[in-house]
Amino acid sequence: MRLGLKERPAMVLFPALCAMDMLSYNDSGQLQLTEGGCYLTQQSVPTLAGYVGLEKSDPAVLEMVERLKHDGPLEAPSGIAYVKEGEGPSPMDDPEVARRLTLALAGRAQILAPIVADKLPKHNGHLVDVAGGSGFFTYEWLLVNPDATATVLDRPQVLAVAAECLFTFSQSGRHGAHTVPERVTFLPGDMLTDELPQTDLLLAASLFHDWPTETCQLLARRFADALVSGGELWVHDAFLDDTMDGPQAVTDYSAQLFWVTKGRAYSRNEYRQWFAEAGLMPSDKNSSTQMDYGLIWARKP
């Protein structure tokens, strides 16, 4: 395209413009201006170009333009924030950073985890929660699967916070909560390089969206290798429509992810392609949870 955008910024910008009804796809799958989008062109009479252009010198707008052009900020072309860069240390190895982010995300996990636990398979085997953060998805799943065990894998400083969350969970007075700690293992590790334990179920919650496509493909292969025959990979995330034109809440979220991570939001179809390439059998079923999130899964033959 004449804009010269790479895949990631293009798949952040164009779905957002489609969701705002500025662009649409024609019958040939090509992007075209909508009736509303035409008003943003200089050639239109009347035109909204001048009105929208009032923001063109805003520092945040200029910064987003630069990030779209360069697939991230100039000083860190591969992404920023809480994800690891190359062979360097992870930002999540800093105790203060790890604690701040893990606790910031814990509230969302506490809201969503009971819903996710109810929709995940009932099982008396083992669950591995990769990049499990506070661990609430694991704790809630173990609560409804009293004979099951689980491993929460994350950076050591994150797991220190997860252990505190587990103690609080176990003292909640909910039926069976006191048995959960004895069925949880905290495993320090790097999901990109360390060997993953063999498991019946693997949960990847809000994980893939931090990474570019090639890393997501690598993760799908690694997760598939960790599953026993008949095991299942479950992904909980916010998904773009397969038509890549919405929903608007997720395209907005994708722009936020683009700003602070190496990734973006992906469609269910993109995930299912990665699963199939990794030798898994994707299910075509979708389950909604809350807050624009949902679940998809694939089984290992």
Buried (B, 14 or more C-beta within 10 A) or exposed (E): EEEEBEEBBBBBBBBBBBBBBBBBBEEEEEBEBBEEBBBBEEEEEEBBBEEEEEEEEEEEEEEBEEBBBBBBBEEEEEBBBBBBEEEEEBBBBBEEBBBEBBBEBBEBBBBBBBBBBEBBEEBEBBBBBBBBBBBBBBBBBBBBBEEBBBBBBBBBBBBBBBBBBBEEBBEEEEEEBEEBBEBBEBBEBEBEEEEBBEBBBBBBBBBBBBBBBEBBBBBBBBBBEBBEEEBBBBBBBBBBBEEBBBBBEBBBBBBEBBBEBBBBBBBBBBBBBBBEEBBBEBBEEEBEBEEBBBBBBBBBE
